[in-house]
Structure formats: C-alpha cells, structure tokens
Amino acid sequence: NRRNGPLQLKGISTHGIHWFPQYGNRLAVRQLKLLGANLFRVAMYADSSHGGYNESKEARERNLYLLNLVVGHALEEDMYVIIDWHLLKDETPLRHMESARSFFEDISARYADNPAVIYEICNEPNGATTWEDIREYAQVIIPVIRQNSPRALVIVGTPNFSSRVDEVKASPLEFHNVAYAYHYYPAIAGDAYIPLLEGMLEQGYPVFVSEWGIDANTVTGDLELERAQAFVEFMRRHRISWTNWSLSNKDESLSAIRSEVTKLHGWTDDDLTPSGRLVFRAFSE
C-alpha cells in the first residue's frame, strides 16, 4: 500500500534446496501466504561440494530441476521469490564466475521480465573475499541478468558472510535497482546492526536482509528470542525486507519446523520450533 510507505517483503528461505526440497511444496507456500508472508527464498548451493550446483553435471541438473520446481510453486501462489546463488564453502564468487554467468543467463531468460523474481547473486562471500572481489563479480553478472530482466531487483552479498554491508560505501555499484545484503544472527552480531543499518539507510544505501536466523547464546545456551523480536521490530520500523532461515525440520535452532515433525504443510504452533513460532507470527505483524 503506497499510502503506508514502501512495500516490505517478509518471508522465509528454504534450506539447501537439494537437501530439503520437500518444504517448497505448493501447499506449504500457500500456508505461508495465508499467514501473511509475501516472499519465498529458494537457496541453491553454488558450492563444488556436498551436492552443490558446481559439484558435478548430475548435481547441476538436480539443483536446477528442484530450483525451478519450487520457484514455480511460489509464483503460482502469487509470491515474490528470491533465486539465491547460495555461495558458502567456496568463499569467493569469483571461483565460479563462468558457471554463475551461464546460470544467471539461463535463469533470467526463463523468468524474463517477471517482476516477482529477485536475483541474489552471491549469498555469503567469506574468507579473504573483499568488497572489490564482489564488485568485480557483480559488474559481470548484473548485466547478464539485465539483458533479460532489465528491471529485476538484484541483491548483492557483502564481505564476511554478508555482515559487512558498510564496506560497499567505499565503491558502491552504479546499477539501478540493486540492494546490498545484510545477514543477521543475534548470538554473533548482538545489537551491532542498529548503528550499522541506520547509517546505511540514512545515507541512502538500499539494504535487504536476505537471511537472518535465531541462534543460541554461546554462554547461556538460551535462544536469542528477545533480540530476534527486537530485530523484527527494527526491520518493520525501517521497512527493511527480509527472509528468515529456514523452512525445514533440520535438528537445529534455526529451523522453523521441529525435527520430529514430518508434516510438509498444515503446521500448527505445536509443530513449530520457538524460532518458527516467532517468525510465523512476524509475517502478519
């Protein structure tokens, strides 16, 4: 609603689509929409190990099949969808530059000019990867997407697992309709996001929280639920769009579904983890 300010996208991410594809079924996406979500992120691991896209020809084919299947379900439910080139183990996006170029050329042609499709071109650059490395990569990949989808929103990862979004200030990208990724885990970052993100927004840099999760305090072992709720409220006040990690029943605090629950849709509060309950409520807040 334009009268209420910019649209805020709120949703959840799959875990690795090659590990937990079942949670991208259409009825699951429909339930998220009924709860108030308007965004679904499909995380396709780009890594060259553990079944990621670049591991083998067979891995590429399987990942592409699952990605397109789940993206189709989200679009059929009239959701926005992020296609996430989920870089992690391989650290730098430059390692798979040619593979990424081919992937984004094909995938942007498939969804050409679909305003609901958002492209996240490198999830979490890490290790020794600098903003200049990421910028070099983005300067190649964004024009590839623009050839097919000139108005598509593109999310660009930032150094240190997308925690150092402020480093883009030294040399911001000159493309239109680009947002910079910030990823948040409260036990790691605490309240540091407040001056960091407020500084970015005050200076006009578009920030997209394409991944955040609720982890446990390393000292007490308690889930950081209060900090997570404060973060949700901060994003609401500042109209920052977000996706939570993750829609799966993996046995970890970050999962929305309890590990012993096998239902693939129609979840009740009893089926959800404490993280899942907080996030599912946040869709409608």
N, C-alpha and C positions, 0 to 999 in steps of 0.2 A: 504494500500500500504506500504509494508515493507520499501521501499526506503524513505518514508516520516516519518518513525518512527512508534511507536506502534499505533495500531488501537484505535481510540477514539469512544466510543459508545455515541450516543446522542439520547434522546427520551423523552417520556412523560409517566406519570403514570395515570392510571385510578384513580378516587376517589374510595371510598369503592365499591368493585365490586357488593355487594348486594344492594347498593343504586343507582348506575348509570351504570348498566351493558350494557345499550344500546350503550354507546360510545366505546365499544370494538368490534363493528361490523366490518366485514372484509373490507368493503369499506372505513371506517374511517381509519383503519390501512393502507390500500393501499394508501390513500391520504397522510398520514404522511410519508410513504416511498418515495413517489414521491417528497415530499418537502425536502428530504434529511435525515430524521430520519432513524436509523438502530436498534432501541431498543424500546421495549414497556414493561412497568411495570404493572403488574396486582396486585393491592393491595387488599388482602383478610384479612379483620379484624379478628384477632385471639381472640378478647375480648369476655368476657362472658356476654356482654350486647349489646343492640341496634342492634341486628341481627347479631352479630359477630359469628364466627365459633363455639366457645365454649359455646354459649348460650343454645343450645338445639340440639337434634338429627335432627330436621327439619332444623335448621339453618346450621348445618354441611352439610347436603345433598344439600341444596340450594347453599351454598357458593362453594362447590366442583363442582357442576354442572356448575355454572357460570364461575368459575376459568378455568376449562378445556375447556369450550366453547371458551373463549377469548384467552387463550394460543394457542389453535388450530388455530384460525384465524391469530394470529401473526406469528406462524410457517409456515402456508400456504403462507404467504406473504414474507417469507424468512427474517424475522426479528429475532434479538436476543430478548429474553423475560426474564424478571425477575419475578419469582414467589415469592411474598412478603408476608411473615407471619407478618401481619401488627399489631404489638403489640402497644397498646397505653393506653387505660384506665386501663388495668390490671398491668401496670407499669413494672413488672419483668418477664422475660421469664421463670423463674423457676416455676411460678404459674401453667403453663400448660405444664410442661416438658413431661409428658407421652402422652398427646394429640399431642404435636409437634413431638415427636418421631414417633408416628403412622402415622401422616400426611406426614412427610418427607420420611418415609419408603415407603409409598404407592405412593407418587407423584414422587419420584426419580425412582421407578420401572417403572412407566408409561412412563417416559421420559428418560429412561436409556441410557446413553452414547450419548445423543443428545447434541452436543457442543453448540447449540444455547440457551439452557436453563440454566439460572443463578438462584441460590437459595439465597434469602435474609432471613436469619433465625430468625431475630428479628429486626423489623423496628426501633422503638424508645424506648429503655429502658429508664425509667424515675423514678421520685420519689427518693427513697433512694437506688435504684439499683446501685451497684458498678461494676467496670470492673471485679472484681473477681467473682461476681454473673454471669455476662455474659459469662465469660471464662468457668465457671463450666458447664453452659448450652451448650456452643459451643463444649466442649470436648465430650459431649454425642451425639449431633445432627449431627455434621460433619461426624463422622464415619458411621452413619446411611445412609447418602447421598452417601458417598464414596463406600459403598458396591455395589450400583447400578450404580453410575456415578463417577468413580474414578478420572476423570479429570475435573469434573464440577467446575466452579467458584462459590465460596461461599462468600457472603457478610455478614459481622457480624456487628450488630449495636453496638453503643458505648454509654457511660453514658450521662445523661441529654439530652434526645431526640436526640441522635447521634450528639451532638455538641462537646463533649469532646473526640475527636478521639485520642488526645495526651496521654490519660490515658493508652492506650494499651502498651505504651513503657515500663511500669513497669513489664509487664509479657506478652509478645506477644505470640500468638498462634504458635504452631510448625508445623501446617499443611501447605502443599503446596497449591498454587492456592487459596489463601484466600485474600480478600480485606476488609478493615475497612471502615464502613460507616461514612460519614460526611453529615449532613443536614444543609442547609443554608437558612435563611430568613433575608434579609438585614436590616429590621427595628429592628430586635433583635440583630443581630451579627455585623452589620456595616462592618468595614474593618478588623475585628479581624481574619478573615480567612487567610489573607495574610501571617503573620508570622507563624500561626498555621500549615497551609498546606505546606508552603515552608519548614518548619522544619521537617515535616513528610517525605516529598519526598527526601530531602537531606540526610536523614538517611535511606532511602531505604524502608520505610513502604508504601505498596500499599493502596491508598485511592480511594474510589468510592463515588461520590456524588449521592447517590441513590434517593435523594429527595431534591429539592430546589424550592422556590416559591417567587413570587413578592408581598410583603405586603406593607402596607401603613405606612408612618412615623407617630409615635404616637403623635407628636406635631403639624405638619402641616396638616396631613391627606392626603398628596400627595403620590402617588405611588413611590416606590424607584426604578424607571426605570433606572436611571443613574448607581446606584450601581449594579443593576441586569446585565446591559450590561457589566460593568467592570468585574463582576464575570464570565460571559460567556467568555470574552476575556482571563481572567486568566486561566480558565479551558482549553481553546484552546491552549494557550502557553505551558501549562504543560501536555497536553494530558491526562487530567482527564476526565473519562467518567461520564455521568450524565443523570438523568431523572428529568423532571420538574413536579410540582404538580399544576394543574391536568387537565385532559381532561374531563371536564364536564361543565354544564351550571349552576352549583350552584351559588346562588347570593352572590359571594364574589370575592375579587380582585384576588385571586389565580387561579380562573378558566380561562380556555382558551377560552371558548365559552360564549358569552353574555347571560344573564339569560333569555331574552325574545326570544332567537333563539331556534327553535325546530328542525332544521335540524340535522341529525345524521352523515352526511358526505357532501362532496362537499362545504365546507365552503369557503367563500371569506373573505377578510380583514374586510369588514363591519360586518361580523358575529362574529368577534373575539373581545375579550377584549384587552385593551392595553398590558396586560400580554401575551395573546395569540399571538398577532402580533409580539412581541419581540421574543418569544420562537420559533414560527414557522419560523421566519427569521433565527434564530440561527442554525436551523438544517442544513442549507446549507452553513453556514459561515466557 
